[in-house]
Structure formats: C-alpha cells, structure tokens
Amino acid sequence: GAYYVRSGSSLGVYLVGILPHGIFELPALCLSLAAGLCLCQNINRYIRKNEKGIMKPLLLNILRVTGLVVIPLLVVAAIMESYVTPAVMQLFV
C-alpha cells in the first residue's frame, strides 16, 4: 500500500488489486482459525477431563471442512490472484 501512495497512485488502486482474491482468502483464513481453535479446545478437554471418543469425530469434521471448503477457497483465491488481479490492475494502471 505504501508503494502505491508514494508513487502517486491512490490507495484505491491498491485495494482494487487485493480485493478480488481477498474475498475468497479471508473466509478460508477465518474457517481455518476457527477449526484450529476448536481443535485446541477439544484437545484441552480431552487431556484435562479425560473424555474419550471426542477426537476422532472432531478430526473427521475438521478434515471435511478443510478439504471441502478451505482448500477450494484457497485454490479460487490463487486463480483470482494469478489471472483476474493482473487483468483488473491493467484497467487502473
């Protein structure tokens, strides 16, 4: 962002450049964070309270969310960053 401001371009040009893939990348990041926090909470519960049988279903659910939602969102974000963002930036630069 500082590069665009120092070169005389507006900050809006920078935002137009990062917004297309950020739409997909930020939800993937938030879902990954939530899955990690849930995993941490359940590991803590498993160790402290010695609850059996909670880890296998949790890990399966985290793998489902990661495989079916997070990874496809990151793939779409990568494609957007590779192909769409340069095309959009050509319009504004």
ChimeraX attribute file (.defattr): number of C-alpha atoms within 10 A of each C-alpha:
attribute: neighborCount
match mode: 1-to-1
recipient: residues
	/A:1	13
	/A:2	9
	/A:3	10
	/A:4	13
	/A:5	13
	/A:6	10
	/A:7	8
	/A:8	8
	/A:9	15
	/A:10	12
	/A:11	15
	/A:12	12
	/A:13	17
	/A:14	17
	/A:15	12
	/A:16	14
	/A:17	20
	/A:18	15
	/A:19	14
	/A:20	16
	/A:21	22
	/A:22	18
	/A:23	14
	/A:24	19
	/A:25	19
	/A:26	14
	/A:27	15
	/A:28	21
	/A:29	15
	/A:30	12
	/A:31	16
	/A:32	18
	/A:33	12
	/A:34	13
	/A:35	19
	/A:36	13
	/A:37	12
	/A:38	14
	/A:39	16
	/A:40	12
	/A:41	11
	/A:42	16
	/A:43	17
	/A:44	13
	/A:45	15
	/A:46	15
	/A:47	10
	/A:48	9
	/A:49	9
	/A:50	11
	/A:51	13
	/A:52	10
	/A:53	9
	/A:54	13
	/A:55	15
	/A:56	10
	/A:57	10
	/A:58	16
	/A:59	13
	/A:60	11
	/A:61	13
	/A:62	19
	/A:63	14
	/A:64	12
	/A:65	16
	/A:66	17
	/A:67	12
	/A:68	11
	/A:69	15
	/A:70	20
	/A:71	15
	/A:72	14
	/A:73	21
	/A:74	19
	/A:75	14
	/A:76	15
	/A:77	20
	/A:78	17
	/A:79	13
	/A:80	20
	/A:81	18
	/A:82	12
	/A:83	10
	/A:84	15
	/A:85	18
	/A:86	12
	/A:87	13
	/A:88	14
	/A:89	14
	/A:90	9
	/A:91	8
	/A:92	12
	/A:93	7
